[in-house]
Amino acid sequence: GAGCRLIDTAASYRNEAEIGAVLRDEASLKGAGGVLRHQLFLTSKVRPQDAGYEKTLKACSDTIARLGVEYLDLYLIHWPGTAKLPPESARHSENRLGSWRALEELQAAGKVRAIGVSNFTVAHLSELLQSCRVRPAVNQVELHPLVFEQQRPLLEFCRAEGIVLQGYAPLGSADGAAELL
């Protein structure tokens, strides 16, 4: 069929088990023209509650189990901060770098094909690029006409660093909806 081929989910969305059930149902229809795993591109993300090396390794394993797949095509750090930490805490940086190290290992082990980040600023990316072995393939951020000028420096930075800037909310976010009327 011509259905969805790119599925973007996250543990925070609480829909991985449901997506896994759909994928299993679709797999059972393979003989009737169903989509095979290699024809899908699956993205998921580490929750801010799961920031840090050990938690990220477990989070990925849990995501793969809920989805019922052997690997993810893209795995992202969903947010540069750690849930429930004060904004000024140095642990945000420690956990970001620990999560990134876990993503590098997951990629080396074949559990994820590509790794990246979401909602990272130029400062967050600069910090990560100083210590990473594998550069982020993607930075997924809100990107639409209402925020394009704000995001231009990030777009230029990512272009210069060879990082794909992937936009979400291309028609605007719920917060910006009133501005469109």
Secondary structure, 3 states (H helix, E strand, C coil): CCCCCEEECCHHHCCHHHHHHHHHHHHCCHHHCCCCHHHCEEEEEECHHHCCHHHHHHHHHHHHHHHCCCCEEEEEECCCCCCCCCCCCCHHHHHHHHHHHHHHHHHHCCCEEEEEEECCCHHHHHHHHHHCCCCCCEEEEECCCCCHHHHHHHHHHHHHHCCEEEEECCCCCCCCHHHHC
